[in-house]
Amino acid sequence: MENIKIFACKSAENFTKEICDCLNLPMGKISSMKFKNDNNFVQILETVREQDVYIVQTTQPPVNERVMELLITIDAVKRASARKINVVLPYFIYSRSDKKDQPRVPVTAKLMAQLIEAAGADRVITCDLHNPAIQAYFSINCDRLSAQNLLQAYFSEKHLKDMVIVATDAGSSKKAYKYSEYFGCPIALIDKRRDGNDDRAIATTVIGEVKDKQAVIFDDEVDTAGSMIETAQILEKFGAKEIYAGCTHGVLSGPAIERIKNSAIKELVITNTIPLPEEKKLDKITVLSIAPLFAEAIRRINEAKPLGDLFKMY
């Protein structure tokens, strides 16, 4: 690999190190600090002139701090005469604010896309967007990877019997169908209602057969875990033998950890798109590394190879 430098924003150092280890590359040298007036400062500590630069950022809280750190880092790299600036965002910032579904509300996901472009990025690499249409918010290239094959491989090794894939609502039924095709098993759908901005989802019944089956819930993210816990409660009520869950992004905010700990869910499998702090670790939670997938994407971009095969390999 030639003319490539990979830099980590502060909260993304572990994830970036995994990427660099996969590519047998050193991490770029960067310094970031905060002045006493609360202003951020970033300095690139090595030349990036005419290099393809990759900037990795996570959305570990505080999220708005991560946004500014990313934008400032992009600007620093741009002013250092990098040839191309590629932003690696395993979990896209504000991805759930993706549409104007109420009066007088913003579409913050598009605002984030515009800010990243305005700062000087030439490409964004992300994973399992809450809404795939977010890709169209960019006028630059936006590559969307998926953790689907990673999660499929993990659950395949568990050799679950009498498996049923569960969609938490009608919106996730398409994703559930793809998983059911892979595992060759039926799907079930939870009839769920959400009221306005309330994070609490209300599940009422299940469409499909789950009695005495090993149910697996797949979703793109788990935030407060309200929807997942409601789903687990319905599955338990209708006689599911065991309940598992898998998702790409473990946001796990607010009461999520306590809810999962006290739930009927036997195991929750997430990836490391968002760092899981020590205080949130549970025996029930398994973290898979998706860094090798991002590393391979970076390799292929650098070598001008297609990314389509990644959906079959990982």
Disulfide bonds with the S-S distance in Angstrom:
none
